[in-house]
């Protein structure tokens, strides 16, 4: 899949990140979970971070697909929360997933179920 207008995509992700006051937003290719684009508000020192996140999600998706095969369902979304952050992954377009990471407690309290 070719990504047209990468600069425009990056700018849109930056605007989206700022609007929702997220720490980070990543856009993944749907089949491989490779990072297409991202916006992060603070630099992370781990240069392999995206590769690690991608592998974790792929393994989780694979585990879900084995279990869900009997129900004819596919992986759609995932949510991880702890006292430090909340991370949400969901279908974004027919070819992509989006991951939003938030750590501001003032925002996270509104996300509680």
LUMMIRO-698450 format. One record per residue (C-alpha): residue number from 1; residue in three letters; x, y, z. Coordinates in nm, 3 decimals. Each point is the difference from the previous one (the first is absolute). Example, Ala and Ser with C-alpha at 12.3 -4.5 7.8 and 13.67 -1.06 7.14 Angstrom:
2
{1, "ALA", {1.230, -0.450, 0.780}}
{2, "SER", {0.137, 0.344, -0.066}}
//
This chain:
113
{1, "UNK", {0.000, 0.000, 0.000}}
{2, "UNK", {0.143, 0.337, -0.100}}
{3, "UNK", {-0.062, 0.294, 0.229}}
{4, "UNK", {-0.069, 0.318, -0.197}}
{5, "UNK", {0.070, 0.340, 0.155}}
{6, "UNK", {0.202, -0.121, 0.297}}
{7, "UNK", {0.068, 0.357, 0.114}}
{8, "UNK", {-0.373, 0.075, -0.004}}
{9, "UNK", {-0.067, -0.318, 0.196}}
{10, "UNK", {0.263, 0.093, 0.259}}
{11, "UNK", {-0.147, 0.350, 0.034}}
{12, "UNK", {-0.350, -0.144, 0.045}}
{13, "UNK", {0.124, -0.241, 0.269}}
{14, "UNK", {0.170, 0.291, 0.177}}
{15, "UNK", {-0.324, 0.201, -0.003}}
{16, "UNK", {-0.200, -0.301, 0.121}}
{17, "UNK", {0.252, -0.065, 0.279}}
{18, "UNK", {-0.024, 0.361, 0.115}}
{19, "UNK", {-0.380, 0.014, -0.020}}
{20, "UNK", {-0.049, -0.306, 0.219}}
{21, "UNK", {0.299, 0.089, 0.220}}
{22, "UNK", {0.160, -0.341, -0.052}}
{23, "UNK", {0.362, -0.079, 0.076}}
{24, "UNK", {0.034, -0.199, -0.317}}
{25, "UNK", {-0.197, -0.118, -0.303}}
{26, "UNK", {0.123, -0.276, -0.231}}
{27, "UNK", {-0.146, -0.117, -0.329}}
{28, "UNK", {0.060, -0.367, -0.086}}
{29, "UNK", {-0.041, -0.191, -0.325}}
{30, "UNK", {-0.282, -0.245, 0.061}}
{31, "UNK", {0.154, -0.331, -0.114}}
{32, "UNK", {0.359, 0.040, 0.123}}
{33, "UNK", {-0.047, 0.248, 0.286}}
{34, "UNK", {0.301, 0.194, -0.124}}
{35, "UNK", {-0.003, 0.368, 0.094}}
{36, "UNK", {-0.105, 0.218, -0.293}}
{37, "UNK", {0.017, 0.331, 0.184}}
{38, "UNK", {0.002, 0.133, 0.354}}
{39, "UNK", {-0.002, 0.310, 0.215}}
{40, "UNK", {0.153, 0.007, 0.346}}
{41, "UNK", {0.023, 0.292, 0.238}}
{42, "UNK", {0.315, -0.117, 0.173}}
{43, "UNK", {0.297, -0.184, -0.140}}
{44, "UNK", {0.058, -0.360, 0.108}}
{45, "UNK", {0.352, -0.137, 0.024}}
{46, "UNK", {-0.080, -0.356, -0.110}}
{47, "UNK", {0.066, -0.004, -0.375}}
{48, "UNK", {-0.165, -0.342, -0.030}}
{49, "UNK", {-0.317, 0.109, 0.177}}
{50, "UNK", {-0.231, -0.009, -0.303}}
{51, "UNK", {0.132, -0.341, -0.102}}
{52, "UNK", {-0.067, -0.132, 0.352}}
{53, "UNK", {-0.352, 0.146, 0.011}}
{54, "UNK", {-0.074, -0.139, -0.346}}
{55, "UNK", {0.117, -0.349, 0.100}}
{56, "UNK", {-0.202, 0.002, 0.323}}
{57, "UNK", {-0.316, 0.101, -0.184}}
{58, "UNK", {0.059, -0.253, -0.278}}
{59, "UNK", {0.041, -0.280, 0.255}}
{60, "UNK", {-0.313, 0.109, 0.185}}
{61, "UNK", {-0.192, 0.023, -0.330}}
{62, "UNK", {0.122, -0.349, -0.096}}
{63, "UNK", {-0.112, -0.142, 0.335}}
{64, "UNK", {-0.339, 0.166, -0.042}}
{65, "UNK", {-0.039, -0.132, -0.354}}
{66, "UNK", {0.064, -0.358, 0.113}}
{67, "UNK", {-0.261, 0.033, 0.271}}
{68, "UNK", {-0.245, 0.200, -0.211}}
{69, "UNK", {0.017, -0.228, -0.304}}
{70, "UNK", {-0.275, -0.213, 0.147}}
{71, "UNK", {-0.220, 0.310, 0.031}}
{72, "UNK", {0.090, 0.144, -0.344}}
{73, "UNK", {0.120, 0.325, 0.160}}
{74, "UNK", {0.313, 0.205, -0.059}}
{75, "UNK", {0.212, 0.217, 0.225}}
{76, "UNK", {-0.148, 0.348, 0.005}}
{77, "UNK", {0.115, 0.189, 0.306}}
{78, "UNK", {0.202, -0.017, 0.317}}
{79, "UNK", {0.024, 0.213, 0.313}}
{80, "UNK", {0.276, -0.004, 0.261}}
{81, "UNK", {-0.014, 0.209, 0.317}}
{82, "UNK", {0.199, 0.036, 0.315}}
{83, "UNK", {0.067, 0.279, 0.247}}
{84, "UNK", {0.248, 0.168, -0.236}}
{85, "UNK", {-0.168, -0.007, -0.339}}
{86, "UNK", {-0.284, -0.117, -0.221}}
{87, "UNK", {0.059, -0.141, -0.349}}
{88, "UNK", {-0.274, -0.061, -0.255}}
{89, "UNK", {0.031, -0.183, -0.332}}
{90, "UNK", {-0.288, -0.010, -0.244}}
{91, "UNK", {-0.078, -0.030, -0.370}}
{92, "UNK", {0.058, 0.337, -0.167}}
{93, "UNK", {-0.055, -0.069, -0.371}}
{94, "UNK", {-0.042, -0.318, -0.202}}
{95, "UNK", {0.382, -0.025, -0.017}}
{96, "UNK", {0.112, 0.149, 0.329}}
{97, "UNK", {-0.022, -0.009, 0.378}}
{98, "UNK", {0.057, 0.298, 0.227}}
{99, "UNK", {0.155, -0.009, 0.346}}
{100, "UNK", {-0.052, 0.286, 0.245}}
{101, "UNK", {0.203, 0.027, 0.320}}
{102, "UNK", {-0.099, 0.235, 0.283}}
{103, "UNK", {0.164, 0.050, 0.337}}
{104, "UNK", {-0.158, 0.321, 0.132}}
{105, "UNK", {-0.211, -0.105, 0.302}}
{106, "UNK", {-0.236, 0.294, -0.059}}
{107, "UNK", {-0.094, -0.149, -0.337}}
{108, "UNK", {0.014, -0.367, 0.096}}
{109, "UNK", {-0.263, 0.044, 0.271}}
{110, "UNK", {-0.255, 0.079, -0.273}}
{111, "UNK", {0.086, -0.323, -0.180}}
{112, "UNK", {-0.086, -0.224, 0.294}}
{113, "UNK", {-0.284, -0.238, -0.066}}
//
